Amino acid sequence: MNTVTISDSVLEVEPRGLDKLWSLTRKLVIPLTHVRGATFDPGANNEPKGLRAPGLAVPGKWAGTFHRDGDRAFWNVSTSGETVVIELTDEHFTRLVLTVDSPRDIVDAVNAAAAA
């Protein structure tokens, strides 16, 4: 699970609890100018993740950096289906795939902030 916070100019993603250890990430800070948008995608958990390096990949839990088709994505999801995909530009990751509380609220907030 992740906490997503939006401030004046940045999007912050902070894995919670052991997810920090499994994803090898304490916090991601992304300028809002690099956020293209977000979607609620409960089916994302079923798509191919790519090559994991580094992170955790076990049935029902994917956390860390995954490389696929020349793109690098940050995953921190479980099989709960509360998955949000945030598309980025000019960043280390091309997208963030996250399990969050209230995914529709997060998507609306990210899209509103990216459009502003």
C-alpha positions as CSV (number, residue, x, y, z in Angstrom):
1,M,0.0,0.0,0.0
2,N,1.1,3.6,-0.7
3,T,0.4,7.1,0.5
4,V,0.1,9.6,-2.3
5,T,0.4,13.3,-1.4
6,I,0.1,16.3,-3.7
7,S,1.5,19.6,-2.7
8,D,1.9,22.9,-4.6
9,S,4.4,21.6,-7.0
10,V,5.2,17.9,-6.3
11,L,3.6,14.5,-6.2
12,E,5.0,12.4,-3.3
13,V,4.6,8.6,-3.2
14,E,5.5,6.9,0.0
15,P,5.3,3.1,0.4
16,R,3.9,2.1,3.8
17,G,5.4,-0.4,6.3
18,L,7.3,-3.3,4.9
19,D,6.6,-2.1,1.3
20,K,9.5,0.4,1.9
21,L,11.8,-2.6,2.4
22,W,10.4,-4.7,-0.4
23,S,10.4,-1.9,-3.0
24,L,13.8,-0.5,-1.8
25,T,12.1,2.9,-1.8
26,R,11.5,5.3,1.0
27,K,9.8,8.0,-1.0
28,L,9.4,9.2,-4.6
29,V,9.1,12.9,-5.2
30,I,8.0,13.9,-8.7
31,P,7.5,17.5,-10.0
32,L,3.8,17.9,-11.1
33,T,5.1,19.3,-14.4
34,H,6.4,15.7,-15.1
35,V,3.0,14.0,-14.3
36,R,1.0,13.3,-17.5
37,G,-2.1,11.9,-15.7
38,A,-3.5,9.0,-13.7
39,T,-6.0,6.2,-14.3
40,F,-7.8,3.7,-12.1
41,D,-6.8,0.3,-13.5
42,P,-7.7,-2.7,-11.3
43,G,-6.6,-5.0,-14.1
44,A,-3.0,-3.7,-14.2
45,N,-2.0,-6.3,-11.6
46,N,-2.6,-9.0,-14.3
47,E,-0.4,-7.4,-17.0
48,P,3.3,-8.5,-17.6
49,K,5.6,-6.5,-15.3
50,G,8.9,-7.2,-17.1
51,L,12.3,-7.8,-15.6
52,R,12.5,-7.0,-11.9
53,A,15.7,-5.2,-10.8
54,P,15.6,-4.5,-7.8
55,G,12.6,-5.4,-5.8
56,L,10.2,-8.2,-4.9
57,A,8.0,-10.4,-7.2
58,V,5.9,-13.1,-5.5
59,P,2.4,-14.2,-6.3
60,G,0.1,-11.4,-5.1
61,K,2.9,-8.8,-4.4
62,W,5.1,-6.8,-6.8
63,A,7.3,-4.1,-5.4
64,G,10.3,-2.2,-6.9
65,T,11.6,-1.4,-10.3
66,F,10.5,-3.4,-13.3
67,H,12.0,-3.0,-16.9
68,R,9.8,-3.8,-19.9
69,D,10.1,-2.8,-23.6
70,G,12.8,-0.2,-22.8
71,D,10.6,1.5,-20.1
72,R,11.3,1.5,-16.4
73,A,8.3,1.4,-14.1
74,F,7.9,1.5,-10.3
75,W,5.4,-1.1,-9.0
76,N,4.1,-1.4,-5.5
77,V,0.9,-3.4,-5.8
78,S,-0.9,-6.3,-4.2
79,T,-3.8,-8.3,-5.6
80,S,-6.4,-6.1,-4.0
81,G,-7.4,-4.4,-7.2
82,E,-7.2,-0.9,-5.8
83,T,-4.6,0.0,-8.5
84,V,-3.7,3.4,-9.8
85,V,-1.4,4.0,-12.8
86,I,0.4,7.4,-12.9
87,E,2.1,8.2,-16.2
88,L,5.2,10.3,-16.1
89,T,7.5,12.2,-18.5
90,D,11.1,13.2,-18.2
91,E,11.6,11.1,-15.1
92,H,13.5,8.0,-13.9
93,F,10.3,6.0,-14.2
94,T,7.9,6.2,-17.1
95,R,5.0,5.2,-14.8
96,L,4.1,4.3,-11.3
97,V,1.7,1.4,-10.6
98,L,0.4,1.7,-7.1
99,T,-2.1,0.1,-4.7
100,V,-3.8,2.9,-2.8
101,D,-6.7,3.6,-0.5
102,S,-9.5,5.5,-2.4
103,P,-8.1,5.0,-5.9
104,R,-10.7,7.1,-7.6
105,D,-10.1,10.0,-5.3
106,I,-6.3,9.8,-5.9
107,V,-6.9,9.7,-9.7
108,D,-9.1,12.7,-9.6
109,A,-6.6,14.6,-7.4
110,V,-3.6,13.7,-9.6
111,N,-5.4,14.6,-12.8
112,A,-6.5,17.9,-11.4
113,A,-3.0,18.8,-10.2
114,A,-1.4,17.8,-13.5
115,A,-3.9,19.9,-15.4
116,A,-3.3,23.0,-13.3
